[in-house]
């Protein structure tokens, strides 16, 4: 489904800024809101930071984007939604990489105690040093 149809199916108005946000997040790699805003402004001109935040919130609530919040990092956005994937995060540069579900189907990990919750998802973040930082090829 293209972005126009996806926005309409989600009950959201189709606007140039929303289309630019979806495209920027798709083309980027786990972008934070500031990087999304810069990319959108490069495509459609002036868009307020608040409008970008509002649209990111609406697109996330509609299930068109996923928001992740690695510890010590601003919220980041991705278009890979509807599955139970996890993330690798580099401790040096902050790069985030998708990794498929650890084992099996959602929630793919089970806690020792559910406390009566009906579990449907597990969020796992793996931390380490990416290959580029290991090789000393990237500076912060």
PyMOL commands that set and color helices and strands:
alter all, ss='L'
color gray80, all
select helices_A, chain A and resi 3-9+16-27+33-44+49-61+131-134
alter helices_A, ss='H'
color red, helices_A
select strands_A, chain A and resi 31-32+66-68+76-78+86-90+96-99+125-128
alter strands_A, ss='S'
color yellow, strands_A
deselect
rebuild
show_as cartoon
